[in-house]
Amino acid sequence: MKRGIVRRFRDFLRANFIAGMFVALPLGITVAALILVWEKIDGPLKRIFDVTQESGAPWERLFHSIAERPEYRSIVVPLLGLVILLLAVLLLGMLIRSILGRYLLSAFDGVLMRVPIAGSIYNALRQLAVVFVDDKGKSKFRRAVLVQFPVNGSWAIGFETGVAYEGLVRSVDPAGTTGLASPTGTKPVEYVTVFVPTTPLPTQGFTLLLPRTETRELPMSVQEAMKLVISGGILTRSDETLRSLGDAK
């Protein structure tokens, strides 16, 4: 029961934080909002501490003695600002996932996209965010898979994004009597699109069109596979999920 509560709390934090990040990040890159917020937080905090130091109450004198330490302003104040910033992103995610938050976000997007230059940049970044995560903070990738890329015998982690539409399939199969025939014409084959991200920047990568039979589903979640990609294989699961791949041909 305790483990279930911890898991639900972790999922709650992850979903809301991701939702908040994919709203705050495009805006932050466009108008440098995070830097401005940091400065707005850091400055008032220091002024508050300066005012406190002028007081004479016992607890205030104790606080004054702590604040005089050289590491205080260089570590504690910025760290406190970072905590406030992370909490703000989390609260933003909780707001965006509500009906009112979605309405406000839609209205805000409409206003910002009318701003010259900044609107174009923000729109491009928002589209990039929408590609990977929905408005509930959940990944749009269907499952984590392994594909032989860039050459046979070399396995890469990819993410299935959907079933390929008929126009793409006909390009692979020019005969295209059904649009789903295999290149050899022996039997129908379902083609899927797979995104293979790069390390350590998963927003860049390759989009592959493959028969589903040429993909191998990984027994791990999309989040676990993404951690594996970003870390370059450093963060791995405790089990030996990939051991059997050496026997694949």
Backbone as a ProteinNet text record, in pm:
[ID]
protein_1_A
[PRIMARY]
MKRGIVRRFRDFLRANFIAGMFVALPLGITVAALILVWEKIDGPLKRIFDVTQESGAPWERLFHSIAERPEYRSIVVPLLGLVILLLAVLLLGMLIRSILGRYLLSAFDGVLMRVPIAGSIYNALRQLAVVFVDDKGKSKFRRAVLVQFPVNGSWAIGFETGVAYEGLVRSVDPAGTTGLASPTGTKPVEYVTVFVPTTPLPTQGFTLLLPRTETRELPMSVQEAMKLVISGGILTRSDETLRSLGDAK
[TERTIARY]
83.1	0	86.4	190.4	281.3	349.5	389	454.8	359.2	229.4	131.2	112.1	112	97.5	217.2	336.2	457.6	454.7	409.8	404.9	305.4	188.4	89	139.5	207	261.5	369.8	454.3	558.8	498.2	395.3	329.7	262.9	206.3	143.8	245.9	360	465.2	518.1	542	598.6	503.7	375.8	279.7	263.5	249.8	230.5	356.9	472.5	597.2	625.8	602.9	625	529.7	403.6	307	349	396.8	443.1	566.2	658.8	780.9	753	662.7	637.2	552.6	508.3	447.8	549.3	623.5	717.8	841.5	887.4	1012.5	1005.4	903.5	897.3	886.8	805.8	792.5	922.4	990.4	1116.4	1223.2	1231.9	1330.1	1297.6	1171	1130.4	1158.3	1122.7	1133.9	1230	1307.7	1405.1	1335.8	1216	1136.1	1202	1265.6	1325.6	1438.6	1516.1	1624.9	1568.5	1462.6	1401.2	1338.6	1274.6	1214.1	1321.1	1433.5	1544.9	1592.9	1607.4	1653.2	1548.6	1421.9	1315.7	1308.2	1341.1	1337.9	1461.9	1576.9	1703.9	1717.4	1677.6	1691.1	1608.5	1477.3	1395	1437.2	1481.2	1526.3	1643.5	1738.4	1854.3	1812.6	1716.4	1671.1	1597.8	1520.3	1451.1	1550.9	1656.9	1757.7	1831.9	1852.6	1920	1835.5	1703.6	1615	1612.4	1610.8	1608	1731.7	1844.2	1969.4	1969.3	1881	1878.6	1797.2	1721.1	1637.3	1721.2	1661.6	1738.5	1684.3	1576.9	1521.5	1623.3	1618.5	1716.7	1720.5	1601.8	1602.9	1655.3	1632.5	1681.2	1832.8	1886.8	2032.4	2096.6	2029	2080.1	2078.7	1969.3	1960.2	2066.7	2092.4	2193.6	2332.1	2362.1	2493	2509.2	2398	2404.5	2420.5	2346.3	2348	2482.3	2562.7	2692.4	2795.1	2767.4	2862.4	2874.7	2997.9	3017.8	2945.5	2929.6	2864.6	2713.4	2659.8	2514.1	2452.7	2505.9	2447.3	2486.3	2597.4	2641.5	2576.5	2520.7	2462.7	2316	2286.5	2151.6	2050.1	2081.2	1985.2	1956.5	2060	2029.2	1955.1	1990.1	1922.1	1775	1747.6	1609.3	1533.3	1599.6	1536.5	1505.2	1596.5	1574.3	1454.6	1443.3	1330.2	1198.7	1196.6	1075.9	1042.2	1144.5	1123	1065	1118.2	1067	922.7	892.7	755.4	661.5	710.6	628.2	597.1	696.6	674.4	573.4	585	491.2	348.9	333.1	200.8	145.9	234.9	192	138.1	206.6	159.6	23.2	1.8	-128.2	-237.2	-203.5	-301	-334.7	-231.1	-251.6	-337.2	-326.5	-403.1	-549.6	-585	-724.5	-795.2	-927.2	-1005.5	-979.2	-977.4	-950.9	-811.6	-714.1	-576.8	-562.9	-631	-623.9	-683.8	-793.1	-854.7	-760.5	-698.8	-605.8	-484	-433.5	-318.7	-352.8	-472.3	-514.2	-524.1	-579.8	-590.2	-452.7	-363.4	-227.7	-153.2	-168	-103.4	-150.3	-280.3	-334.6	-276.8	-256.4	-200.1	-52.5	24.1	168.3	203.1	125.2	156.3	132.7	66	46.4	163.6	253.8	369.6	472	517.8	616.1	743.8	800.9	925.7	908.3	877	861.6	751.1	643.4	533.9	575.6	658.6	704.7	793.6	883.6	972.7	892.2	799.8	719.8	635	577.5	493.4	574	695.6	780.1	816	848.6	884.2	763.8	646.8	525.7	492	509.2	481.5	575.1	702	797.7	755.1	706.8	662.1	538.8	445.9	321.7	349.2	455.2	487.1	515.6	584.6	630.8	537.8	468.4	388.7	252.9	146.5	14.2	-9.6	-129.6	-156.6	-174.2	-172.6	-180.2	-44	61.1	195.8	234	155.2	183.9	252.8	343.8	417.6	325.3	349.9	272.8	333.5	450.8	509.7	428.3	400.6	318.2	396.5	517.7	597.1	742.9	831	974.7	1009.9	1088.1	1122.8	1271.5	1319.2	1454	1442.7	1526.5	1532.2	1678.4	1703	1839.5	1871	1952.6	1983.5	2119.1	2205.8	2186.7	2216.8	2270.5	2298.9	2247.3	2229.5	2186.9	2290.3	2241.2	2329.9	2361.6	2325.3	2345.7	2208.2	2183.5	2051	2043.3	1932.7	1909.2	1774	1766.6	1639.9	1556	1432.9	1341.1	1206	1118.3	985.4	881.7	790.9	686.3	589.5	570.4	483.9	347.2	332.3	201.9	212.7	97	90.6	111.1	198.1	229.2	106.2	83.6	-31.7	-1.3	-106.3	-95.8	-1.5	6.4	95	240	284.2	421.2	441.6	342.8	356.2	365.1	289.2	293.1	428.9	498.3	632.5	729.9	706.8	789.8	749.2	620.6	566.2	498.5	574	517.8	399.2	399.1	286.5	159.8	171.2	68.4	-73.2	-100.3	-237	-329.2	-275.9	-356.5	-297.2	-172.7	-106	-44.8	-72.7	-17.8	51.1	80.9	149.2	296.2	359.7	501.6	579.1	706.5	786.3	793.3	786.8	793.3	656.4	551	417.2	364.9	430.8	390.6	269.6	266.2	153.9	144.7	28.6	13	105	161.7	251.6	209.3	201.8	169.2	297.2	300	415.9	390.3	494.8	485.2	596.4	575.4	679.4	746.7	878.4	958.4	1053.7	1054.2	1146.9	1266.7	1385.7	1510	1583.1	1581.9	1645	1796.3	1861.1	2006	2039.3	2162.3	2212.3	2308.2	2299.1	2207.4	2084.8	2063.6	1950.9	1842.7	1742.9	1642	1544.2	1550.6	1461.6	1509.7	1630.6	1682.9	1693.3	1678.7	1687.9	1643.7	1603	1565.6	1426.6	1348.2	1216.9	1224.6	1194.7	1206.6	1068.6	1054.3	933.4	968.5	910.7	950.4	828.2	839.6	736.5	737.5	621.3	614.4	695.9	707.3	781.4	930.3	979.4	1120.9	1149.1	1050.3	1069.6	1055.5	1125.8	1121.5	1086.3	971.2	924.1	1010.5	1046.3	1126	1034.8	1069.9	989.9	1018.3	1002.5	1022.7	933.3	908.1	822.9	897.2	820.3	880.5	974.9	936.2	1020.4	1153.7	1150.3	1274.2	1364.8	1305.2	1385	1444.7	1369.3	1420.4	1537.8	1530.5	1643.4	1766.8	1745.4	1855.6	1921.8	1838.8	1891.3	1968	1907.1	1967.6	2099.8	2106.3	2227.8	2333.6	2303.6	2400.6	2422.1	2321.1	2331.3	2382.8	2414.3	2467	2358	2238.7	2126.6	2057	2072.2	2012.6	1924.1	1843.3	1757	1836.8	1783.9	1854.3	1849.2	1742	1735	1818.1	1825.5	1908.6	1818.5	1747.4	1647.4	1705.2	1826.1	1881.3	1974.5	1982.8	2079.8	2054.1	1927	1894.2	1918.1	1949.2	1963.7	2085.3	2185.1	2305.2	2279.9	2170.3	2138.6	2049.5	2003.2	1913	1989.4	1921.2	1983.2	1894.8
-120.8	0	125.6	123.7	238.1	259.8	149.4	161.3	219	181.2	234.1	383.4	429.8	573.2	649.3	596.3	660.9	666.3	557.8	554.3	656.6	666.5	763.7	906.2	931.4	1064.9	1097.6	999.4	1019.2	1046.6	970.3	992.1	1128.5	1171.6	1303.7	1413.6	1404.3	1504.4	1503.4	1385.1	1375.2	1431.9	1393.8	1439.7	1590.7	1647.2	1791.6	1868.3	1815.3	1885.6	1885.3	1771.2	1764.7	1858.3	1858.9	1949.1	2094.4	2127	2263	2298.6	2204.7	2231	2256.4	2179.1	2194.9	2317.1	2386.7	2517.7	2626.7	2609.4	2712.1	2718.5	2603.5	2601.8	2679.5	2657	2738.1	2886.8	2920.2	3060.5	3115.6	3034.2	3079.3	3103.9	3014.9	3031.7	3154.2	3180.6	3292.4	3426.4	3442.6	3573.9	3574.9	3466.3	3455.7	3474.2	3412.4	3431.5	3371.5	3256.7	3192.7	3277.2	3341.4	3427.1	3547.4	3605	3720.4	3681.7	3563.9	3518.1	3497.2	3438.4	3415.6	3547.9	3647.9	3777.7	3842.2	3825.5	3883.7	3817.1	3688.7	3616.4	3646.3	3643.7	3658.1	3796.1	3900.7	4037	4063.8	4039.9	4063.2	3980.8	3858	3775.7	3842.1	3893.1	3958.1	4084.3	4159.3	4281.1	4247.8	4139.6	4097.4	4062.4	3990.5	3951.6	4073.5	4174.2	4295.2	4367.8	4374.6	4440.3	4363.9	4231.7	4148.5	4171	4194.2	4209.9	4335.7	4432.6	4557	4543.7	4436.4	4417.4	4368.1	4377.4	4341.8	4227.5	4161.6	4048.2	3935	3850.4	3741.3	3649	3606.4	3514	3582.4	3715	3789.8	3805.6	3821.1	3829.9	3696.6	3586.7	3455.1	3440.1	3484.1	3477.6	3565.8	3680.6	3772.3	3707.8	3634.8	3569.5	3461.8	3393.5	3291.6	3357.7	3467.4	3533.8	3598.5	3625	3687.3	3590	3462.2	3364.6	3382.9	3375.4	3401.9	3302.6	3177.7	3078.6	3095	3180.9	3192.6	3249.1	3364.9	3429.5	3360.6	3292.2	3225.9	3090.1	3032.3	2897.6	2895.8	2943.8	2930.2	3011.4	3138	3223.3	3173.2	3144.4	3088.2	2955.5	2871.6	2742.6	2762.8	2858	2888	2939.5	3021.1	3068.7	2955.4	2857.2	2741.8	2659.8	2641.3	2565.9	2635.9	2767.9	2844.1	2831.4	2833	2821.4	2685	2578.5	2443.8	2429.2	2485.8	2481.2	2558.5	2669.9	2747.9	2668.5	2595.1	2511.4	2401.6	2340.7	2235.1	2289.5	2405.7	2467	2506	2550.1	2583	2459.2	2346.4	2221.9	2181.2	2196.2	2163.4	2254.2	2381.2	2474.9	2440.6	2409.8	2383.1	2258.4	2161.8	2038	2055	2169.1	2195.6	2259.5	2258.8	2316.1	2465.5	2535.2	2678.8	2707.5	2625.9	2646.4	2629.2	2531.7	2511.6	2629.6	2683.6	2800.8	2920.4	2942.4	3054.1	3036.5	2912.4	2887	2913.1	2870.8	2894.3	3043.5	3119.2	3263.9	3329	3282.9	3337.9	3308.3	3184.6	3148.9	3239.4	3265.1	3349.4	3489.3	3543.4	3678.3	3679.6	3584.4	3583.7	3557	3473	3439.5	3556.4	3660.3	3779.9	3876.8	3850.1	3937.6	3907.8	4008.1	3983	3918.4	3830	3758.2	3664.8	3720.5	3636.7	3533.7	3573.3	3480.5	3362.8	3389.4	3281.1	3183.4	3236.9	3150.5	3068	3132.9	3062.6	2953.5	2983.2	2884.5	2761.7	2783.6	2670.5	2583.9	2647.9	2572.4	2499.7	2562.2	2498.2	2375.7	2387.4	2273.1	2157.9	2190.1	2085.5	2016.7	2093.6	2034.8	1948	1994	1919.7	1786.5	1780.8	1656.9	1544.2	1574	1469.7	1445.5	1547	1533.3	1598.1	1531.8	1590.1	1688.3	1748	1851.9	1797.2	1665	1604	1560.1	1592.9	1556.9	1413.9	1346	1207.1	1199.5	1104.4	1088.8	1041.5	1091.1	1047.4	924.4	884.3	762.1	642.2	549.9	434	331.2	302.9	200.9	218.5	166.3	167.3	39.4	53.9	-61.3	-59	-170.4	-180.8	-201.5	-131.5	-148.7	-161.2	-227.6	-239.3	-112.5	-28.3	102.4	147.8	206.3	238.7	123.1	12.4	-102.9	-227.7	-334.2	-459.8	-508.5	-557.3	-603.5	-497.1	-370.6	-260.2	-216.2	-233	-206	-66.2	1.7	135.5	138.7	217.5	234.8	338.1	302.5	392.7	393.7	480.4	493.6	492.8	398.9	389.1	505.8	579	696.8	672.7	564.9	537.2	446.8	415.8	335.1	427.3	387.6	470.9	486	606.9	626.9	575.7	555.2	481.8	547.1	680.8	747.3	707.8	696.9	653.7	508.6	424.3	282.5	261.1	336	321.4	362.2	452.2	489.2	374.2	294.1	176.1	63.7	53.7	-51.2	15	50.1	121.4	50.1	-83.7	-156.8	-120.2	-124.6	-70.4	-110.1	-236.3	-278.1	-253.6	-269.5	-244	-133.6	-97.3	1.3	-61	-185.6	-253.3	-382.5	-397.7	-519.4	-510.3	-622.4	-624.4	-599.2	-555.5	-530.9	-651.8	-771.6	-892.2	-934.6	-873.9	-906.9	-1037.9	-1094	-1225.5	-1216.9	-1122	-1111.8	-968.7	-929	-793.4	-768.5	-650.8	-612.4	-475.3	-462	-332.9	-252.9	-134.5	-46.5	53.4	81.7	178.4	281.2	396.7	499.5	492.8	497.6	486.8	605	674.1	784.5	733.4	748.7	707	833	864.7	987.1	973.9	1088.9	1091.6	1116.2	1087.6	1108.9	1227.5	1321.3	1326.2	1413.6	1459.5	1547.3	1467.3	1418.3	1332.1	1404.8	1538.1	1610.2	1602	1554.3	1532.4	1382.9	1344.4	1202.5	1171.3	1046.6	998.3	935.7	958	896.7	784.1	662.7	544.5	489.1	436.2	366.2	219	137.5	-2.6	-93	-216.9	-316	-342	-359.5	-383.9	-506.4	-603	-725.3	-700	-584	-551.7	-467.1	-449.9	-380.7	-481.8	-457.8	-548.5	-467	-496.4	-419.3	-446	-336.7	-347.7	-363.7	-450.9	-469.1	-360.3	-235.9	-122.5	-10.2	84.5	197.5	294.7	384.3	487.4	574.3	606.5	690.8	623.6	494.6	422.2	417.3	394.2	389.8	526	633.5	767.5	799.4	756.9	775.9	703	585.8	507.1	579.7	642.7	715.6	839.5	919.7	1046.4	1023.7	918.7	891.4	817.4	783.7	709.8	568.3	512.1	375.6	364.4	478.4	474.9	433.6	491.8	455.5	335.2	220.2	96.9	35.5	-58.1	-128.7	-235.9	-277.3	-377.1	-514.5	-541	-671.3	-670.3	-781.4	-792.4	-799.6	-688.9	-684.1	-709	-658.7	-660.8	-778.6	-871.3	-979.8	-1062.4	-1087.4	-1177.5	-1116.7	-987.1	-922.8	-972.5	-1020.1	-1066.5	-1187.4	-1259.3	-1376.5	-1343.1	-1215.8	-1180.2	-1167.2	-1196.8	-1187.7	-1105.3
0	0	0	84.7	91.3	-42.4	-108.1	-237.6	-341.5	-332.2	-426	-408.6	-283.7	-257.5	-312.2	-289.9	-340.9	-492.5	-557.2	-702.9	-757	-692.8	-738.3	-719.4	-607.1	-584	-686.4	-718.1	-817.8	-954.9	-991.8	-1120.5	-1125.2	-1011.6	-1004.4	-1029.1	-961.6	-979.7	-1121.7	-1176.7	-1310.5	-1415.1	-1407.9	-1507.6	-1503.9	-1384.2	-1373	-1405.8	-1365.8	-1394.3	-1544	-1610.3	-1754.8	-1827	-1786.1	-1848.1	-1829.6	-1710.3	-1686.2	-1766.9	-1778.6	-1853.6	-2000.7	-2059.4	-2201.6	-2232.1	-2130.2	-2148.8	-2118.2	-2010	-1966.3	-2054.3	-2103.5	-2177.8	-2308.6	-2394.8	-2517.1	-2487.6	-2388.3	-2351.8	-2296.1	-2215.3	-2156.4	-2259.2	-2359.2	-2465.3	-2547.8	-2569.5	-2655.1	-2591.4	-2464.2	-2400.2	-2282.6	-2268.7	-2158.5	-2023.6	-2013	-1892.2	-1769	-1786.4	-1670.3	-1611.4	-1698.2	-1649.4	-1575.2	-1632.4	-1568	-1434.3	-1430.8	-1305.7	-1199.9	-1243.4	-1150.2	-1089.3	-1174	-1125.4	-1034.1	-1071.3	-988.9	-851.5	-848.5	-720.9	-638.2	-705.8	-635.9	-572.2	-647	-596.4	-471.5	-476.4	-356.2	-235.8	-258.8	-146.4	-75.2	-150.8	-89.5	-14.3	-72.3	-4.8	125.2	122.2	244.5	353.4	314.4	412	465.4	379.6	424.5	528.8	505.1	601.1	733	723.5	843.8	929.3	864.4	937.7	1023.5	989.5	1064.9	1193.9	1207.3	1326.2	1443	1565.2	1682.7	1764.1	1718.3	1792.1	1797.5	1902.5	1915.8	1794.8	1747.3	1634.4	1509.1	1502.1	1387	1392.7	1514.2	1526.8	1489.5	1528.2	1489.7	1337.7	1278.2	1132.8	1068.1	1130.9	1080	1082.6	1189.7	1199.5	1092.5	1061.9	956.1	820	800.7	670.6	640.3	744.8	722.2	665.5	672.6	619	467.6	413.6	270.3	179.9	228.2	141.9	140	227.4	238	109.9	69.7	-47.9	-177.2	-175.9	-299.1	-319.3	-212	-222.7	-181.9	-60	-5.8	-85	-111.6	-181.5	-323.1	-404.7	-537.5	-530.4	-431.1	-418	-383.4	-296.6	-262.4	-383.9	-463.8	-586.2	-681.8	-690	-777.2	-729.8	-598.1	-542.8	-575.7	-559.5	-591.2	-739.1	-824.3	-968.3	-1003.9	-943.7	-970.3	-922.5	-806.6	-756.7	-848.5	-903.6	-995.6	-1122	-1172.7	-1291.1	-1260.1	-1141.9	-1101.8	-1091.2	-1029.5	-1017.2	-1153.8	-1242.9	-1378.5	-1449	-1430.5	-1490.8	-1437.5	-1305.6	-1246.8	-1302.7	-1324.8	-1380.3	-1524.5	-1603.8	-1745.7	-1766	-1676.8	-1691.6	-1652.3	-1596.4	-1562.9	-1682	-1678.8	-1789	-1800.5	-1687	-1688.1	-1741.2	-1699.2	-1744.8	-1894.7	-1951.4	-2096.3	-2170.8	-2116.2	-2178.9	-2173.6	-2057	-2043.1	-2132.7	-2143.6	-2229.5	-2375	-2416.7	-2554.6	-2583.7	-2489.4	-2507.4	-2510.2	-2422.2	-2417.8	-2547.4	-2598.8	-2725.1	-2837.6	-2840.7	-2946.3	-2944.3	-2823.5	-2811.6	-2848.5	-2794.5	-2816.9	-2962.8	-3030.2	-3168.8	-3263.2	-3216.3	-3298.4	-3286.7	-3193.1	-3175.2	-3284.5	-3359.8	-3467.1	-3412.9	-3490.5	-3460.6	-3340.7	-3224	-3104.8	-3123.9	-3192	-3215.9	-3301.4	-3402.5	-3490.2	-3414.4	-3331.8	-3253.5	-3153.7	-3084.2	-2983.7	-3047.6	-3163.6	-3231.6	-3271.2	-3321.2	-3360.8	-3240.7	-3128.7	-3008.3	-2949.7	-2955.6	-2905.7	-2989.8	-3121.3	-3208.3	-3176.3	-3146.3	-3109.7	-2980.8	-2884.9	-2758.7	-2778.6	-2861.5	-2884.3	-2952	-3032.3	-3103.4	-3005.3	-2896	-2805	-2686.8	-2637.9	-2516.1	-2536.2	-2484.8	-2495.1	-2381.3	-2380.5	-2280.8	-2140.1	-2124.2	-1992	-1941.3	-2017.7	-1975.5	-2007.1	-2089.1	-2123.3	-2259.1	-2273	-2397.4	-2508.8	-2629.4	-2745.2	-2810.7	-2765.3	-2818.5	-2770.2	-2860.9	-2825.7	-2745.2	-2787.1	-2718.6	-2756	-2672.7	-2700.2	-2774.8	-2880.9	-2964	-2996.7	-3047.7	-3102.5	-3252.2	-3327.1	-3472.2	-3512.3	-3622	-3672.8	-3752	-3694.1	-3751.3	-3698.1	-3780	-3921.9	-4017.7	-3965.7	-4051.3	-3980.5	-4055.6	-3995.6	-3894.3	-3782	-3675.9	-3573.7	-3604.1	-3510	-3461.2	-3332.5	-3277.6	-3217.4	-3242.6	-3188.9	-3119.4	-3013.7	-2942.4	-3016.1	-3043.3	-3110.6	-3041.6	-3089.4	-3030.9	-3142.5	-3133.8	-3235.9	-3220.2	-3329.7	-3325.1	-3386.9	-3463.6	-3522.6	-3643.3	-3700.2	-3822.3	-3941.4	-4032.8	-4149	-4238.1	-4287.4	-4374.2	-4514.4	-4591.1	-4716.7	-4816.3	-4815.2	-4910.2	-4891.5	-4765.8	-4739.3	-4780.2	-4750.3	-4781	-4930.9	-5008.2	-5154.2	-5210.3	-5140.7	-5186.4	-5167.3	-5063.1	-5040.3	-5134.1	-5160.8	-5247.5	-5366.8	-5472.9	-5587.7	-5650.3	-5647.9	-5705.5	-5630.2	-5499.2	-5409.8	-5441.3	-5466.3	-5496	-5377.7	-5257.4	-5137.5	-5051.3	-5079.6	-4994.4	-4871.7	-4846.7	-4729.8	-4767.9	-4896.7	-4939.1	-4904.7	-4878.5	-4848.9	-4976.1	-4968.8	-5088.9	-5180.1	-5126.3	-5209.7	-5258.1	-5206.7	-5249.3	-5195.4	-5095.8	-5045.2	-4952.4	-4864.5	-4771.9	-4719.3	-4670.8	-4618.6	-4499.5	-4495.1	-4386.1	-4335.3	-4205.9	-4146.5	-4125.4	-4184.4	-4169.5	-4056.9	-3981.7	-3872.4	-3886.8	-3827.5	-3822.4	-3685.8	-3688.1	-3565.9	-3559.7	-3446.9	-3425	-3346.8	-3404.3	-3339.1	-3293.2	-3163	-3113.8	-3103.5	-3095.8	-3078.5	-2931.4	-2895.4	-2759.4	-2760.1	-2665.3	-2550.5	-2575.6	-2701.3	-2732.6	-2803.3	-2731.8	-2793.5	-2883.2	-2888.5	-2978.9	-3122.7	-3144.3	-3278.7	-3303.7	-3429.2	-3458.8	-3599.9	-3620.9	-3753.2	-3746.5	-3851.6	-3863	-3964.9	-3920.7	-4005.5	-4037.7	-4158.8	-4201.7	-4213.8	-4125.8	-4117.5	-4107.1	-4158	-4127	-3976.2	-3919.2	-3775.8	-3735.1	-3827.7	-3796.9	-3780.3	-3826.4	-3813.4	-3689.7	-3606.2	-3478.3	-3365.6	-3258.7	-3144	-3020.3	-2964.2	-2849.1	-2726.4	-2658.2	-2536.3	-2415.2	-2322	-2200.8	-2098.1	-2140	-2050.6	-2097.2	-2009.1	-2043.6	-2134.6	-2196.4	-2281	-2199.1	-2075.3	-1990	-1959.1	-1930.3	-1900.9	-2023.2	-2139.3	-2262.1	-2293.5	-2266.7	-2292.8	-2200.8	-2074.8	-1983.3	-2035.5	-2090.4	-2144.8	-2261	-2345.5	-2461.3	-2417	-2331	-2289.3	-2217.2	-2136.5	-2059	-2139.3	-2263.1	-2342.8	-2293.4	-2226	-2177.2	-2035.3	-1971.7	-1835	-1736.8	-1754.6	-1668.8	-1729	-1666.7	-1717.1	-1611.3	-1654.4	-1561.4	-1487.9	-1373.3	-1293.4	-1357.5	-1437.1	-1502.3	-1629.9	-1698.9	-1818.8	-1940.4	-1965.1	-2069.7	-2207.5	-2231.3	-2366.2	-2391.2	-2298.9	-2312.5	-2438.3	-2470.9	-2581.1	-2717.9	-2724.8	-2854.7	-2930.5	-2861.3	-2929.8	-3016.6	-2989.9	-3069.8	-3187.7	-3195.4	-3304.1	-3434.3	-3541.4	-3673.7	-3764.8
[MASK]
+++++++++++++++++++++++++++++++++++++++++++++++++++++++++++++++++++++++++++++++++++++++++++++++++++++++++++++++++++++++++++++++++++++++++++++++++++++++++++++++++++++++++++++++++++++++++++++++++++++++++++++++++++++++++++++++++++++++++++++++++++++++++

